[in-house]
Amino acid sequence: MGDLHVQLKEPGPAEQEYRKAIQLGPQCIAAHFGLAHLMYAAGRKEDAEVSYRAVLRIDQTHLDARLWLGDTLLCQGKKLDAETEVRELVRRAPKWVDARVLLGCVLHQTARHQEALSEFQEAVRLDPASIVAHRWLAAVLKALGQTEEASREEQKVQELERK
């Protein structure tokens, strides 16, 4: 029911339905995950963090919850916690481009540009058509002062966007 309210753009009733579902079935991953997304979208990152962590307490292998938790932590400025979660995600799913990109973002935001470069390069290698990976690769190349390479990546982004 919560998902229906989300589709109807009714966040209040959606939150009530998710919370009711959690109360009835505390192990209901879908309810925790739906509530987490709702909280994230509403800018309630601390509440989203709580719900994503609830999902992971139930199922440590839930990759989407770990990805969103890492992003949520990063949005809150909890960079070390974000790095821990995202490194675990990359350990569990080393070929998931989104995980590599998020780890690169965490490293880039902590001014570890060379490490971030490796992650973005790996993301591009895994998915050469990833606009997001190319865009972040260009940003980190700029931060490293490699302007020619950054320009080439920006051109690649433009090419991919035209497709």
C-alpha positions, 0 to 999 in steps of 0.5 A, a space after each residue: 500500500 505504501 508503494 501505491 501512495 508513493 506513486 500517487 505522490 502522497 508521502 504522508 499516507 505512504 509513510 503511515 503505511 510503511 510504518 504500519 507494515 513494519 509494525 506488523 512485520 518487523 522483518 519486512 525488508 520491502 517496508 523498511 526499504 520503501 520507507 528508507 527511499 521515502 525518507 531519502 526523497 523527502 530530505 530526511 537523510 537521518 531517518 533514511 539511514 535508520 531504515 537502510 540500516 534496518 534492511 541490512 540488519 535483516 539481510 546483510 547481502 542487500 546490495 541496493 540498501 548498502 548502496 543507498 546507505 553509502 550515498 545517504 551517509 555521504 549526503 550527511 557528511 559522514 564520509 568515513 562511515 560512507 567509505 566503510 559501507 561502500 568498500 563493503 559493497 564493492 567487496 561484495 559486488 566488484 563489477 557493479 558500476 554504481 558501487 565503483 562510482 559511489 566509492 570514487 565519489 567518496 574518495 574524491 570528496 575526501 581529496 583522495 583523487 588518485 584512489 578515486 581515479 582508479 575507481 572511476 577508471 574501473 567503472 568506465 572499463 566495466 561500462 564504457 557507456 556509463 555517462 555518470 562514470 565518465 562525468 566523474 572521471 572527468 571531474 577527478 582528472 581536472 582535480 589532478 590537473 590532467 586537463 587534456 584527459 579531462 576534456 577528452 572525458 567531457 567530450 565522451 560524455 557529450 557523445 554518450 548523451 547524444 546517443 
